[in-house]
Amino acid sequence: MMDNTVSSMEKQIYDLKELFEISKSLNSTLDFPIIIDSLLLICMAQLKVLKVCLFVRKHLDAHEFSLHRNYTGFEVDHSRTYAIPENHGLIQLFNRKYGCYTPDDIGACQVSLKGLDPIIKLEPSLLVPLQAHGKINGIIMMGERIDAGDFDAGEKEYILNVASLASIAINNASLFEMATTDMMTKLKLRHPLYTILNEWMENSRGFSMLMFDIDFFKKVNDTYGHACGDMVLKYVAQILMDNIRNSDVAARYGGEEFVILISRPGEDMAMKIAERIRKTVEDSKINYKEHVFRITISCGVACYAQGLDTSAEVMIERADKALYQSKQEGRNRITFSPAVDQTG
């Protein structure tokens, strides 16, 4: 009997130590993708699952929890939408009775999963809500365990503790995002862009910068009004976001100018992404009230050159000069800035 008590206490101490280390890991950064990656790895290691993903709000005022791009193991059909509306009965259950739930548990609570067919087809074995300040801010979904066994009460309690720590980290990251994000376009603001750019340069990372400007944007405002101009800004911003990865950074540089930092090195990659964005904008039709019109964008591209780009301002100036050349040569085009000293 004594041996069992000692073993139980030792396990509790071990679990507490692990949770302390997990807390330090999750709260050591405000970088949202890093937090997500850490959380998924923790779930896989601690609960021995090969499939795990997270549903979070895509942006601060979203009304649904969407599958985050960083997921492991699940075979996702990219033609389908994986989202849980915030007013769905499942979210109401999480708010009413916080805890881990298997699909059978959810059914026993007489909660229907109607409308979540794409998610059900992924065959989840456990759903774990993240809750901060009394509000759900995410849902962890796990597949079956490696040994195909069930989750016992102790494991469910442990993952709930992890979820509590993760929810705090995600909430902090969301607050930071709110302070560094342009609320209209949902892109980074100019000052955070400089901070990120300086960090990338200090680490001597191979990366590229794309600077875009909407052609004849003033004409859009003058012809259709500023409300239409705002819609165009949001529309272009969404195209930018749709064409980059989590490791890239998109920012509203000012007015109708945007900057993207591409985390992958090389002129070919940078020009390919820039052209894909330019073509997508060119081929799109803007519908505003009874009006239908098209827009185009111009772009300047610069790849980081350690000896040449001695500051963030220098690299931005290179991309800006390339953008200016695109505008001078007829707009709706891309100009590459060669990594050579252009001052002499």
N, C-alpha and C positions, 0 to 999 in steps of 0.2 A: 504493500500500500504506500509506504514511504517512498519507495523507488519510483512509483508512478507519479507521486506528487512532485518529486524533485525533477523528473523528466519533463513534466508539464510546465513547471516554472522555468526550466532551462529553455524550453521551446519558446515560451512567452518572451523571455529576455532576448533570445536570438531574433524573434520576429520584430521586437521593438527596435533593436539595433538596425535591422534591415530597413524598417520604415524610416528611421532617422536618416540613413544614407540615401534612401529614395527621395525623401523630402529635400535634402541638400541638392541632389541631382536635378530634380524638377524645378526647384526655385533658384538655381544658379544662373538662369538666363531668362530673358524676356523675348527670346526669339521663338515664335510660335512653332515653326516646323521642327526645331530641335526638341521642344517640349513634347510634341507629338511622337517623334521618333523614340525618345526616351521612354515614354509611357507604353508604347507598343512593345518595346523590347522587355520592359519590366513584366508586362502581362504574360508574354511568351515564356520568360524564364521562370517566373514564380508559379504559374498555373499549368505549365507544360502543354501549351496549345501551339498549333502551327498556323492558325488563322486568327487574326485580330485586326480590328479597324476601329475608327472613331467617327462619330457623327457630331459635327459642330456647326454653328452658324457661319455661313460664308462671309458675312459682313455684320457689322454691329446692329443694324436694324432689320436683319433677315427674320422672317417669320417661320422658318423651318430649319431643321438640323440636317445637314447634307453630309454625305460620305466624303471624308477628307481624302485627298489624293494619296497620302501616305498610308497604305494598308498592306497587309501581308497575308498571303495564302489564299484569300478568296478569289474565285474566278468571276470577275466583274464583267458584265456586258456593257460596254461603253455607249451603246445606243440607248440605254435605259437610264432613268433617273432614280437615284437612291436617296430618298429624303423622308423625314418624319416631320409633319406639320406640328407646330408648337401647340395647336389646339387638339391634337389627336388624343384619343383615349389612353394611349400608352404613356404619353407625357403626363396626363392627368393622374394616372396611377402612380407614377414616380413621385409626383408632388404630394399625393395623398398618403402614400405609404412607401417611404424611401427604403430601397433595398435592392438586392440582386434578384433577377428573375430569369427562369428558364421559360421557353415557350409554353410548357405545361403549366407553370406557375401563373403565367399571364392569363391563360384560359381559365384556370381555377378561380381567378379574381373576376371572371365574367367580363373581361376586356377583349374586344374584338380587334384583330390585326388587319381588318379590312382596309384596303387602300395601300397596304405595304407589301404587295405581292413580290416585287423585285427583291426586297430584303428577305422575305420568307424563303425565297428560292435559294438564297445563300446558305440556308440551313444553320442559323445561329443556335448555339447551345446555351449561351448566357448573355444577358443584357444588363449592363451596369451603368446606372445614371451618375453623372457628375453634378454636384450641387454646391453652389457657393452663394452665401447670403440668402438662403432660402429659395434660390431659383436654379432650375436645371440649365446648365451651360454646355452639356455634352452627353453623349452616350457611348460607352465602350461596348463593342459587340465581339464576342469570341466564338470560334468554331469548336468542334469537338476536341477533346484532349487526346494527347498522343496515345495514352493507354485506353482510350474510349470509355473511361470511367466517369462517374458523376462527380460534381463538385460537392464536397461535404460542407457542413455548417462553418467549420473553422476557416476553410478556404474562401468561402463567401464573405465572411467577416473581414478577412485579410484584404481581399480585393476591394472591399468597400472602403477600408482605411486608405488604400492606395488611391482610390477614386477621389476621396476627400482631399488628399494632398494634391492630386492632379488638378482638381477643380479650382483650387486656390491659385496654382501656377497659371492655369488658363485664364482665370479672371484677371490676374495681374498683367498678363500679356495683352489681354483685351483692353485694359485701361491704358497701357502704354501705346497700343495701336491707336486708340482714340485720340491720344495727344499728339500723335505723329502722322495722322492720316488726313488727307483732304476729304472732308465729309461728302462733297458732291460727287467726286469721281471714285472714291474709295482707294485712291493711290497714295503713296507716300508724299509727304510735304517736302519742300526744297531743303530745309535744314537737316532733317534726318537723312536725306539723300547724300548730302556732303559728309555726314558722319560715317555712313556705310562706305562711301567711296574712299575716304581716307583710310578706313580699316582694311579694305581690300588692297589698297596700294601699299600699306605698311607690311602686309603679309606677302607682298610681291606675287599676288595671284595673277594668273593669266585670265584676263576677262576683256570684254568689249563694252563700249557705250554706244547706244543708239539715241540720237536726239531727233524728235519729230516736231513738226509744226503743221497745223491745219491750214491748208491753202485758202486764201480769201475768206478767212473766218469773220472779219469785220463785215463783209458783204452779207453773210448769213444773219448776223445780228441786225444790220440795217434793213434787210429785206423782210425777215420773218419775226424779228423781236428777240430780246435777250432770253426769254423762256425757251425759245427754239435753240438758241446758242448753247444754253445749259444742257439741253437734251443731246446736242451733238457732242459736247465735251464728254458726257457720260457714255455715249455710244462708242466713241473712239477709245475711251479708257477701258471699256469692257473688251474691245477687240485686242488691245494690248495685253490684258490679263489672260485672255484665252490663248494667247500665242507664246506664253513664257512658262517656265517651270517654277516650282516652289523655291528653288535656290536662286532664281533671278529676282531683280528688284525693279518695279515700275513706279515712277514718281511723276507728279504734276510739277513741272519746273516753274511755270508761271504763265498766266493767261491761257493761250491755246498751245503752249509748248509742253512736251512730255519727254522724259528721259527713261531709258531702260538700261540697266546694267545686266549684261549677259554673263553668267558665271562660267561659261565654256569659252576657252581661248580660240583664236583663229579668225582670220578675215572671212573665210568661206562660210563658217557657221553664222557669223554676225550678219553678213550680207544676205544669207538665205532667210534668216528670221525677219530682217528688215523688209525684204521683198515680199515675203508672205503677208506681213502686216499691210504694206502699201497696197498690194493687190486686193486684199480683203476689203479695205476701205473703199478703193476705187470701184469695186464690183457691187457695193452695197447701195441700197436705195433708202433714203431718209424719208419717213412719212411723218409729217407734222400737220395736224388738223387736215385741211383739204389739199395741202401741198405735198408734192413728191419731188425730191431733188437728190442730187449726188454731191459728194465732196471728195476731195483728194488730200493727201498729205505728202510733205517732203521730208527727207531724212538725211542726216549726216552721221557717219559711222567712224568711230576711232577705236583701235585696239590698244590696250595698255602697253606702253613701251617704257620700261623701267628707267632707262637713261634719259629719256626725253620728257616724260611726264613727271616732273619734279614736285608737282602739287596737284590737288584736285582741280584747282582753277585752270591750270595749264591743259589738262586733258579735256575739261569741259569746253575750253576755248577752241581746241582742235575740232571737236565734234560740232561746235557752233559754226565755225568757219566752213566746214564741209556742208552743213545745213544751208548756210547762206549761199553757197555755190549752187546747191540744188534749186534754191529759189530763183537765183539769177539766170539759171539756164532753162527755165521754163516751168519749174515746179513739178509735182507728182513724179519725183525721181529720187534716187539715192546716190549720194556721193561719199566715197571712202577717203578718209584722211590718211595719207601715208605716214609711217613712223619715221619721219626725217625732220631735222631742224629746219623750219621754214622762215626763221628770222633773218638768216643771212643769204 
